Amino acid sequence: MGRTRLLWQIFPSYLLITVCSIMALTWYASRSFRDFYLDQEAIGLESRAHLLEPQISHFLIDGIATRTDSLCDLLGRRSKTRLTVILPDGQVIADSERDPETMDNHADRPEIKEAFHGAVGRSMRFSNTLQKNLMYVAIPVVSGDSTIAVLRTSTPVATIREALSVIYDDLIIGGIAATILVALGSLFISRRISLPIEEIRRGAKRFASGNLRHTLPTGGAEEMSTLADTMNQMASQLDDRIRTVVQQRNELNAVLSSMVEGVLAVDREQRLISLNQAAADLLSIDQEFAQGQNILEIIRNIELQRFITATLSSNEPVEGEIELHGDSDRYFQAHGSVLTDATGHDIGALIVINDITRVRRLERMRTEFVANVSHEIRTPITSIQGFIETLLDSDDPQTPDTERFLRIIANHAERLGSIIEDLLSLSRIEQEAESGEIHLEKTELRPILVGAIQICEGSASEKNIPVQLVCRDTILVSANQTLLEEAVTNLIDNAVKYSEFGSPIIIEAVTEDEYVVIHVRDRGSGISEEHQPRIFERFYRVDKARSRKRGGTGLGLSIVKHITQAHGGFATVESQLGRGSVFSIHLPRIDTPS
């Protein structure tokens, strides 16, 4: 349906109702006037008949019926009424318009029949005598108890219609005048109704265009005034909220624009909702073109797509590293979390990325430097150790101080060699982990733990320390057996070094939720709480003098941490000073055979 102004919906309706009402009223009035006029004309004819009836009765009773026709002629001309006298046998003895002898018998006329039955007869029909429509009224002429004749009066219907036409003309003119007046009144009322609504419509259009400070007039009818006042309040509140939203958006855009971290938001279908300039620069995409596009279409990187998918399917924050390949490889640290609306429903994901390419390159350079330096130092250290052993085994006489100094040099050279070996091992693990060269395979855990215990069996026996193993044969892990054995060996070796003579060590493997956990428990000196967060750092020592005395390099726990991370797990420590420690390796759990 087409849209029409309210004025042209109200006004035609009013006008149509009014015209129909006036037409119905005019029709009813014309019918009423016609019926009333006909009744009055019939009453008039009857009255004339009753005035003449005594004379006609007198003439008929006295036997001078011939004078009846002359009387009818005279009175008919004066009253402009046709007068007719009919005897009981239907013979016409007098008529004011025609010669009675030439007229037909009137016994069958309806009004005549009614009059002979004692009633006033009325009819409106065509007259064969005068050849026109007439209104007839007939009354009985009574003498004693009998009707001696019927006196009929009549008048042409055309005369009645002429009189009625004048009335009809007046009614039509009045109806037209009333219609015009009502139309003007309807137009005025319709405009009074539609104008406030039109003003509200124009005001609402201004509101829609953003002009929320315009106010609508609140005068007029109570309903329109209340509506205008409500819309003014709505516009004012909406203006305040929009200003607040715009201010917050500008502040958010300023914050996002000034961030060096890339921020991008995607919906549940992975269509890009928003991203800041930093993200566009880091990912090398066009910020305006990317809006609303699917992330798969604008960034061809499977790692980023998997990270976004993992974030959308997780209720917890997700972290990971992403590598973008191109002219030069770039590395990003990504943090993802679920994006929710005001009602708490998930609507997408928010991803924050940091460019760690420079950090990764520096780490690679550091790793390569450590490996290169270790290799360079290893050769002279080996030579020094060889010469010292040769001097100590020589048969040449040596002074006590010379021998003591040589043994000190030998001990330090041996310790330096251990440090270099650990540095090389740590560097190798890092490089293989980054390049994905560490091969993991599904294997039983118990043989690996048994092998680590056997390696440390000699040092444990020297201190009479029993090593107990608690591990089911059915526990399986995805691991590199050599590296995992090295990690467990380091933990057992540390436990032996820091345990008292005869203090037991327990190695236990259990399954907990998503991980297989290897616990190495000792009853040694323990570690204070302040040192525990840094215990896995390289060269970090709780008691430097004591550690050197026990022959530690400060790299064992760092090696454990990196081996565990290479397996997709993590290492933890729980310790109380003076009561011992529990070092744990957490490895991703795999299904065990049924």
C-alpha positions as CSV (number, residue, x, y, z in Angstrom):
1,M,0.0,0.0,0.0
2,G,1.2,3.5,-0.9
3,R,1.8,5.9,1.9
4,T,-0.7,8.8,2.2
5,R,-0.7,11.8,4.5
6,L,-2.8,11.6,7.6
7,L,-4.9,14.7,6.5
8,W,-6.0,12.8,3.3
9,Q,-6.9,9.8,5.3
10,I,-9.0,11.6,7.9
11,F,-10.6,14.3,5.7
12,P,-12.1,11.9,2.9
13,S,-13.4,9.6,5.7
14,Y,-15.1,12.5,7.4
15,L,-16.4,13.8,4.1
16,L,-17.7,10.4,2.9
17,I,-19.5,9.7,6.2
18,T,-21.0,13.2,6.1
19,V,-22.1,12.9,2.5
20,C,-23.6,9.5,3.1
21,S,-25.4,10.8,6.2
22,I,-26.8,13.8,4.4
23,M,-27.9,11.7,1.4
24,A,-29.6,9.2,3.8
25,L,-31.2,12.1,5.7
26,T,-32.3,13.8,2.4
27,W,-33.8,10.6,1.1
28,Y,-35.6,9.9,4.4
29,A,-36.8,13.5,4.6
30,S,-38.0,13.5,1.0
31,R,-39.9,10.2,1.7
32,S,-41.3,11.7,4.9
33,F,-42.3,14.9,3.1
34,R,-43.9,13.0,0.3
35,D,-45.8,10.7,2.6
36,F,-46.8,13.7,4.7
37,Y,-47.9,15.7,1.7
38,L,-49.9,12.9,0.2
39,D,-51.6,12.3,3.6
40,Q,-52.4,16.0,3.9
41,E,-53.7,16.1,0.3
42,A,-55.9,13.0,1.0
43,I,-57.1,14.7,4.2
44,G,-57.9,17.8,2.2
45,L,-59.8,15.8,-0.4
46,E,-61.7,14.0,2.4
47,S,-62.5,17.3,4.1
48,R,-63.9,18.7,0.8
49,A,-66.0,15.6,0.3
50,H,-67.4,15.9,3.8
51,L,-68.3,19.5,3.2
52,L,-70.2,18.6,0.1
53,E,-71.7,15.4,1.4
54,P,-74.8,17.0,3.1
55,Q,-75.9,18.8,0.0
56,I,-75.5,15.7,-2.2
57,S,-77.5,13.7,0.3
58,H,-80.2,16.3,0.4
59,F,-80.5,16.4,-3.5
60,L,-80.6,12.6,-3.7
61,I,-83.2,12.2,-0.9
62,D,-85.4,15.0,-2.4
63,G,-85.3,13.3,-5.9
64,I,-83.5,16.2,-7.6
65,A,-80.4,14.3,-8.6
66,T,-80.0,16.4,-11.8
67,R,-78.9,19.3,-9.7
68,T,-76.0,17.2,-8.3
69,D,-74.0,17.4,-11.5
70,S,-74.4,21.2,-11.7
71,L,-73.3,21.5,-8.1
72,C,-70.2,19.3,-8.7
73,D,-69.3,21.4,-11.8
74,L,-69.5,24.6,-9.8
75,L,-67.7,23.5,-6.7
76,G,-65.1,21.5,-8.7
77,R,-64.0,24.6,-10.6
78,R,-63.8,26.7,-7.4
79,S,-61.8,24.1,-5.4
80,K,-59.8,22.8,-8.4
81,T,-60.9,19.4,-7.4
82,R,-62.6,16.8,-9.5
83,L,-65.9,15.8,-7.8
84,T,-67.8,12.6,-8.8
85,V,-71.1,11.1,-7.4
86,I,-71.6,7.3,-8.0
87,L,-74.8,5.4,-7.2
88,P,-74.7,2.0,-5.5
89,D,-75.0,0.2,-8.9
90,G,-71.8,2.0,-10.1
91,Q,-73.6,4.5,-12.3
92,V,-72.0,8.0,-12.3
93,I,-74.7,10.6,-11.9
94,A,-72.4,13.7,-11.5
95,D,-68.8,14.6,-12.4
96,S,-67.1,17.9,-12.5
97,E,-64.8,17.0,-15.5
98,R,-66.9,14.8,-17.8
99,D,-70.4,14.1,-18.9
100,P,-71.7,11.4,-16.5
101,E,-73.6,9.7,-19.3
102,T,-70.4,9.0,-21.2
103,M,-68.5,7.5,-18.3
104,D,-68.0,3.8,-17.5
105,N,-69.6,2.1,-14.6
106,H,-67.4,2.7,-11.5
107,A,-68.6,-0.2,-9.3
108,D,-65.2,-1.9,-9.7
109,R,-63.1,1.0,-8.6
110,P,-61.2,0.2,-5.4
111,E,-62.0,3.4,-3.6
112,I,-65.7,3.1,-4.5
113,K,-65.8,-0.5,-3.1
114,E,-64.2,0.7,0.2
115,A,-66.7,3.6,0.4
116,F,-69.8,1.3,-0.2
117,H,-68.4,-0.8,2.7
118,G,-68.7,2.2,5.0
119,A,-65.0,3.2,5.0
120,V,-63.1,6.1,3.4
121,G,-61.6,4.8,0.2
122,R,-58.2,6.0,-1.0
123,S,-56.2,5.1,-4.1
124,M,-53.7,6.6,-6.5
125,R,-54.0,5.2,-10.0
126,F,-54.3,6.1,-13.7
127,S,-57.7,7.5,-14.8
128,N,-58.9,6.1,-18.1
129,T,-61.4,8.9,-18.3
130,L,-58.9,11.8,-18.0
131,Q,-55.9,9.8,-19.2
132,K,-53.6,10.8,-16.2
133,N,-52.7,9.7,-12.7
134,L,-55.0,10.9,-10.0
135,M,-55.4,10.6,-6.2
136,Y,-58.8,9.5,-5.2
137,V,-60.7,9.8,-1.9
138,A,-64.2,8.4,-1.7
139,I,-66.7,8.7,1.2
140,P,-70.1,7.1,1.6
141,V,-73.3,9.3,1.4
142,V,-75.5,7.9,4.1
143,S,-79.2,8.3,4.6
144,G,-80.3,6.6,7.8
145,D,-78.6,3.2,8.0
146,S,-78.0,2.8,4.2
147,T,-75.4,4.2,1.8
148,I,-77.3,5.9,-1.0
149,A,-74.3,7.0,-3.0
150,V,-70.5,7.6,-2.9
151,L,-69.0,11.1,-3.2
152,R,-65.5,10.9,-4.6
153,T,-62.9,13.7,-4.7
154,S,-59.7,13.6,-6.7
155,T,-56.8,15.7,-7.8
156,P,-54.0,15.1,-10.4
157,V,-50.8,13.5,-9.1
158,A,-48.8,15.8,-11.4
159,T,-50.0,18.7,-9.2
160,I,-48.8,16.8,-6.1
161,R,-45.4,16.1,-7.8
162,E,-45.0,19.7,-8.7
163,A,-45.5,20.7,-5.1
164,L,-43.1,17.9,-4.0
165,S,-40.5,18.8,-6.5
166,V,-40.3,22.3,-5.0
167,I,-39.7,20.6,-1.6
168,Y,-37.2,18.2,-3.2
169,D,-35.3,21.1,-4.7
170,D,-35.1,22.8,-1.4
171,L,-33.9,19.6,0.3
172,I,-31.2,19.1,-2.4
173,I,-30.0,22.7,-2.1
174,G,-29.9,22.4,1.7
175,G,-28.1,19.1,1.5
176,I,-25.5,20.5,-0.9
177,A,-25.0,23.5,1.3
178,A,-24.8,21.3,4.4
179,T,-22.3,19.1,2.6
180,I,-20.1,22.0,1.7
181,L,-20.2,23.4,5.2
182,V,-19.5,20.0,6.7
183,A,-16.6,19.4,4.2
184,L,-15.0,22.7,5.2
185,G,-15.5,21.8,8.9
186,S,-14.1,18.3,8.3
187,L,-11.1,19.8,6.5
188,F,-10.5,22.2,9.4
189,I,-10.9,19.5,12.0
190,S,-8.7,17.1,10.0
191,R,-6.0,19.8,9.7
192,R,-6.2,20.5,13.5
193,I,-5.7,16.8,14.1
194,S,-3.0,16.2,11.5
195,L,-0.9,19.4,12.0
196,P,0.5,18.4,15.5
197,I,1.2,14.9,14.2
198,E,2.9,16.4,11.1
199,E,5.0,18.6,13.4
200,I,5.9,15.6,15.4
201,R,6.8,13.7,12.2
202,R,9.1,16.6,11.1
203,G,10.6,16.6,14.6
204,A,11.2,12.9,14.5
205,K,12.8,13.3,11.1
206,R,15.2,15.9,12.6
207,F,16.0,13.5,15.4
208,A,16.7,10.7,12.9
209,S,19.1,13.0,11.0
210,G,21.0,13.7,14.2
211,N,19.5,17.0,15.3
212,L,18.6,15.9,18.8
213,R,18.6,19.3,20.3
214,H,15.5,20.4,18.5
215,T,12.4,20.4,20.7
216,L,8.9,19.7,19.7
217,P,6.0,22.1,20.8
218,T,4.0,20.6,23.6
219,G,0.8,22.5,23.2
220,G,-2.6,21.3,21.9
221,A,-4.4,18.1,22.9
222,E,-3.2,16.2,26.0
223,E,-2.3,13.1,24.0
224,M,-0.2,15.1,21.5
225,S,1.3,17.2,24.2
226,T,2.3,14.1,26.2
227,L,3.7,12.4,23.0
228,A,5.8,15.5,22.2
229,D,7.1,15.8,25.7
230,T,8.0,12.1,25.8
231,M,9.8,12.4,22.4
232,N,11.7,15.5,23.7
233,Q,12.8,13.5,26.8
234,M,13.8,10.6,24.6
235,A,15.8,12.9,22.3
236,S,17.6,14.5,25.2
237,Q,18.5,11.2,26.8
238,L,19.5,9.8,23.4
239,D,21.7,12.9,22.8
240,D,23.4,12.4,26.1
241,R,24.0,8.7,25.5
242,I,25.3,9.3,21.9
243,R,27.7,11.9,23.2
244,T,28.9,9.5,25.8
245,V,29.3,6.7,23.3
246,V,31.1,9.0,20.9
247,Q,33.4,10.2,23.6
248,Q,34.1,6.7,24.7
249,R,34.6,5.6,21.1
250,N,37.1,8.4,20.5
251,E,38.9,7.6,23.7
252,L,39.0,3.9,22.8
253,N,40.2,4.8,19.2
254,A,42.9,7.1,20.7
255,V,44.0,4.3,23.0
256,L,44.0,1.7,20.3
257,S,45.8,4.0,17.9
258,S,48.5,4.8,20.3
259,M,49.1,1.1,21.2
260,V,52.2,-0.6,19.7
261,E,50.3,-3.9,20.2
262,G,48.0,-5.0,17.5
263,V,44.4,-5.4,18.5
264,L,41.8,-7.1,16.3
265,A,38.2,-8.4,17.0
266,V,36.3,-11.0,15.1
267,D,32.8,-12.3,15.3
268,R,31.7,-15.9,15.7
269,E,32.0,-16.4,11.9
270,Q,35.5,-15.0,12.0
271,R,34.6,-11.8,10.2
272,L,36.7,-8.9,11.2
273,I,34.8,-6.4,13.4
274,S,37.6,-4.0,14.2
275,L,41.4,-3.7,14.2
276,N,43.8,-0.9,15.1
277,Q,46.4,0.6,12.9
278,A,49.2,-1.3,14.7
279,A,47.5,-4.6,13.9
280,A,47.1,-3.5,10.2
281,D,50.8,-2.6,10.1
282,L,51.9,-5.8,11.8
283,L,49.8,-8.1,9.6
284,S,50.4,-5.9,6.4
285,I,46.6,-5.5,5.6
286,D,44.5,-2.5,4.5
287,Q,42.5,-1.4,7.6
288,E,39.5,0.0,5.7
289,F,39.3,-2.9,3.2
290,A,39.6,-5.5,5.9
291,Q,36.5,-4.3,7.9
292,G,33.8,-7.0,7.7
293,Q,35.9,-9.4,5.7
294,N,36.5,-13.0,6.8
295,I,39.9,-13.4,8.4
296,L,40.6,-16.3,6.1
297,E,40.4,-14.0,3.1
298,I,42.7,-11.3,4.3
299,I,45.3,-13.2,6.3
300,R,46.7,-16.4,4.7
301,N,48.2,-17.9,7.8
302,I,47.1,-21.2,9.2
303,E,48.6,-20.6,12.7
304,L,46.6,-17.4,13.2
305,Q,43.5,-19.1,12.0
306,R,44.0,-22.0,14.4
307,F,44.6,-19.6,17.2
308,I,41.4,-17.6,16.5
309,T,39.4,-20.9,16.3
310,A,40.9,-22.0,19.6
311,T,40.0,-18.7,21.2
312,L,36.4,-18.9,20.0
313,S,36.0,-22.4,21.4
314,S,37.6,-21.7,24.8
315,N,36.1,-20.1,27.8
316,E,39.6,-19.2,29.1
317,P,42.2,-16.8,27.8
318,V,44.5,-18.4,25.2
319,E,48.1,-17.6,24.6
320,G,50.5,-18.7,21.9
321,E,53.1,-17.8,19.3
322,I,52.4,-17.2,15.6
323,E,55.0,-17.1,12.8
324,L,54.2,-15.3,9.6
325,H,56.3,-16.2,6.6
326,G,57.2,-13.7,3.9
327,D,60.2,-11.8,2.7
328,S,61.4,-12.1,6.2
329,D,59.9,-14.4,8.9
330,R,58.1,-12.5,11.7
331,Y,57.1,-13.8,15.1
332,F,54.2,-12.7,17.3
333,Q,53.1,-13.4,20.8
334,A,49.3,-13.7,20.7
335,H,46.8,-13.3,23.6
336,G,43.2,-14.2,22.9
337,S,40.0,-14.0,24.9
338,V,36.3,-14.4,24.2
339,L,34.5,-11.2,23.3
340,T,31.1,-10.7,25.0
341,D,28.3,-8.2,24.7
342,A,26.4,-6.3,27.4
343,T,24.2,-9.3,28.2
344,G,27.2,-11.7,28.6
345,H,26.6,-13.6,25.3
346,D,29.7,-14.6,23.3
347,I,29.9,-12.5,20.1
348,G,33.4,-13.2,19.0
349,A,37.0,-13.1,20.0
350,L,39.5,-10.3,20.9
351,I,43.1,-11.0,19.8
352,V,46.1,-8.9,21.0
353,I,49.4,-9.5,19.2
354,N,52.9,-8.4,20.1
355,D,55.8,-8.4,17.6
356,I,58.6,-10.5,19.2
357,T,60.6,-10.9,16.0
358,R,63.5,-8.9,17.4
359,V,63.4,-10.8,20.7
360,R,63.4,-14.2,18.8
361,R,66.3,-13.0,16.7
362,L,68.2,-11.9,19.8
363,E,67.4,-15.2,21.5
364,R,68.6,-17.1,18.4
365,M,71.8,-15.0,18.3
366,R,72.3,-15.6,22.0
367,T,71.8,-19.3,21.6
368,E,74.1,-19.4,18.6
369,F,76.6,-17.3,20.5
370,V,76.5,-19.6,23.5
371,A,76.9,-22.7,21.3
372,N,79.8,-21.1,19.4
373,V,81.6,-19.9,22.5
374,S,81.1,-23.2,24.2
375,H,82.6,-25.0,21.3
376,E,85.5,-22.6,21.2
377,I,86.1,-22.9,24.9
378,R,85.7,-26.6,25.0
379,T,89.0,-27.3,23.1
380,P,91.3,-25.3,25.3
381,I,89.6,-26.6,28.4
382,T,90.2,-30.1,27.2
383,S,93.8,-29.3,26.6
384,I,94.2,-27.8,30.0
385,Q,92.7,-30.8,31.7
386,G,95.0,-33.1,29.7
387,F,98.1,-31.2,30.6
388,I,97.1,-31.0,34.3
389,E,96.5,-34.8,34.4
390,T,99.9,-35.3,32.8
391,L,101.6,-33.1,35.3
392,L,99.8,-34.9,38.3
393,D,100.8,-38.3,36.9
394,S,104.4,-37.3,36.2
395,D,107.2,-38.9,38.3
396,D,108.9,-35.6,38.6
397,P,109.1,-34.4,42.2
398,Q,106.5,-31.8,43.1
399,T,106.3,-29.5,46.0
400,P,103.1,-29.8,48.1
401,D,101.9,-26.3,46.9
402,T,102.4,-27.3,43.3
403,E,100.3,-30.4,43.6
404,R,97.6,-28.5,45.6
405,F,97.5,-25.8,42.9
406,L,97.4,-28.3,40.1
407,R,94.4,-30.1,41.8
408,I,92.6,-26.8,42.3
409,I,93.2,-26.0,38.6
410,A,91.9,-29.5,37.7
411,N,88.8,-29.1,39.8
412,H,87.9,-25.8,38.2
413,A,88.7,-27.0,34.7
414,E,86.4,-30.0,35.3
415,R,83.6,-27.7,36.6
416,L,84.1,-25.4,33.7
417,G,83.9,-28.4,31.4
418,S,80.6,-29.4,33.1
419,I,79.2,-25.9,32.6
420,I,80.2,-25.9,28.9
421,E,78.6,-29.4,28.5
422,D,75.4,-28.1,30.1
423,L,75.4,-24.9,28.0
424,L,75.8,-27.0,24.8
425,S,73.0,-29.3,25.9
426,L,70.7,-26.4,26.7
427,S,71.5,-24.7,23.4
428,R,70.9,-27.9,21.5
429,I,67.5,-28.4,23.2
430,E,66.4,-24.8,22.4
431,Q,67.5,-25.0,18.8
432,E,65.8,-28.4,18.2
433,A,62.6,-27.3,19.9
434,E,62.4,-24.2,17.8
435,S,63.0,-26.0,14.6
436,G,60.8,-28.9,15.5
437,E,63.6,-31.5,15.3
438,I,62.8,-33.1,18.6
439,H,61.1,-36.4,17.8
440,L,58.4,-37.6,20.2
441,E,57.0,-41.0,20.2
442,K,54.4,-42.9,22.3
443,T,56.3,-44.9,24.9
444,E,56.0,-46.4,28.4
445,L,57.1,-44.1,31.2
446,R,58.4,-46.6,33.7
447,P,61.5,-47.7,31.7
448,I,62.6,-44.1,31.3
449,L,62.4,-43.5,35.1
450,V,64.2,-46.8,35.8
451,G,67.0,-45.6,33.5
452,A,67.3,-42.3,35.2
453,I,67.5,-44.0,38.6
454,Q,70.3,-46.3,37.4
455,I,72.3,-43.3,36.2
456,C,72.2,-41.7,39.7
457,E,72.6,-45.0,41.5
458,G,76.3,-44.5,42.2
459,S,76.0,-41.0,43.7
460,A,73.0,-42.1,45.8
461,S,74.9,-45.2,47.1
462,E,77.8,-43.0,48.3
463,K,75.3,-41.2,50.6
464,N,73.4,-44.4,51.4
465,I,70.2,-42.8,49.9
466,P,67.5,-45.2,48.9
467,V,65.6,-44.2,45.7
468,Q,62.0,-45.6,45.5
469,L,59.9,-45.7,42.3
470,V,56.1,-45.7,42.2
471,C,54.8,-46.0,38.6
472,R,52.3,-48.2,36.9
473,D,53.4,-50.1,33.9
474,T,50.4,-48.9,31.9
475,I,51.3,-45.2,32.0
476,L,52.2,-44.0,28.5
477,V,53.6,-40.6,27.4
478,S,54.6,-39.0,24.1
479,A,58.3,-38.3,24.7
480,N,61.8,-38.2,23.5
481,Q,63.2,-40.9,25.8
482,T,66.8,-39.6,25.9
483,L,65.8,-36.0,26.7
484,L,63.1,-37.0,29.3
485,E,65.6,-39.4,31.0
486,E,68.1,-36.5,31.1
487,A,65.5,-34.2,32.8
488,V,64.5,-36.8,35.4
489,T,68.2,-37.6,36.0
490,N,68.9,-33.9,36.7
491,L,66.1,-33.8,39.3
492,I,67.3,-37.0,41.0
493,D,70.9,-35.8,41.0
494,N,69.8,-32.5,42.6
495,A,67.8,-34.4,45.2
496,V,70.8,-36.6,46.0
497,K,73.1,-33.6,46.3
498,Y,70.9,-31.7,48.7
499,S,69.7,-34.6,50.8
500,E,71.3,-35.8,54.0
501,F,73.0,-39.1,54.5
502,G,70.4,-41.9,54.4
503,S,67.5,-39.7,53.5
504,P,65.1,-41.4,51.0
505,I,64.1,-40.1,47.6
506,I,60.7,-41.0,46.1
507,I,60.0,-40.9,42.3
508,E,56.3,-41.2,41.7
509,A,54.3,-41.0,38.4
510,V,50.6,-40.3,38.5
511,T,47.9,-39.2,36.1
512,E,46.1,-35.9,36.9
513,D,43.3,-34.5,34.6
514,E,45.1,-33.7,31.4
515,Y,48.6,-34.4,32.5
516,V,51.0,-37.2,33.5
517,V,53.0,-35.9,36.5
518,I,56.4,-37.1,37.6
519,H,57.1,-36.1,41.2
520,V,60.7,-36.3,42.6
521,R,60.4,-35.9,46.4
522,D,63.3,-35.5,48.8
523,R,63.8,-34.6,52.5
524,G,66.7,-32.3,52.0
525,S,67.3,-28.7,53.0
526,G,64.4,-27.3,51.0
527,I,64.1,-23.9,49.3
528,S,62.6,-20.8,50.8
529,E,59.5,-19.3,49.2
530,E,61.2,-16.2,47.9
531,H,63.6,-18.2,45.7
532,Q,61.1,-20.6,44.2
533,P,59.8,-18.4,41.3
534,R,63.3,-18.1,39.9
535,I,64.6,-21.6,40.6
536,F,64.4,-22.6,37.0
537,E,66.4,-19.7,35.7
538,R,69.9,-20.2,34.2
539,F,72.7,-19.9,36.7
540,Y,70.3,-19.0,39.5
541,R,71.5,-20.3,42.8
542,V,69.8,-20.2,46.2
543,D,73.2,-20.6,48.0
544,K,76.0,-19.9,45.6
545,A,78.8,-21.0,47.9
546,R,77.0,-24.2,48.8
547,S,76.1,-25.0,45.2
548,R,79.6,-24.6,44.0
549,K,80.9,-26.8,46.8
550,R,78.4,-29.5,45.7
551,G,79.6,-29.2,42.1
552,G,76.5,-27.7,40.6
553,T,76.6,-25.7,37.3
554,G,73.4,-23.7,37.9
555,L,71.9,-25.0,34.6
556,G,70.4,-28.4,35.6
557,L,66.9,-27.1,36.4
558,S,66.9,-24.8,33.4
559,I,67.6,-27.8,31.2
560,V,64.7,-29.6,33.0
561,K,62.4,-26.7,32.2
562,H,63.3,-26.5,28.5
563,I,63.1,-30.3,28.0
564,T,59.6,-30.2,29.6
565,Q,58.5,-27.3,27.4
566,A,59.8,-29.2,24.3
567,H,57.4,-32.0,25.3
568,G,54.5,-29.5,25.6
569,G,54.4,-29.5,29.4
570,F,55.8,-27.5,32.3
571,A,57.9,-28.0,35.5
572,T,56.9,-26.9,39.0
573,V,58.4,-26.9,42.5
574,E,56.9,-27.2,46.0
575,S,59.3,-26.8,48.9
576,Q,59.5,-25.9,52.6
577,L,62.7,-24.7,54.1
578,G,64.3,-27.5,56.2
579,R,61.6,-30.1,55.2
580,G,62.5,-31.0,51.6
581,S,61.2,-30.3,48.1
582,V,59.0,-31.8,45.4
583,F,60.0,-31.1,41.8
584,S,57.3,-32.1,39.3
585,I,57.3,-32.6,35.5
586,H,53.9,-32.2,33.9
587,L,53.5,-34.0,30.5
588,P,50.4,-34.0,28.3
589,R,48.4,-37.1,28.9
590,I,47.6,-39.6,26.2
591,D,45.2,-42.5,26.4
592,T,46.4,-45.7,28.0
593,P,45.6,-49.2,26.5
594,S,42.6,-50.9,27.8
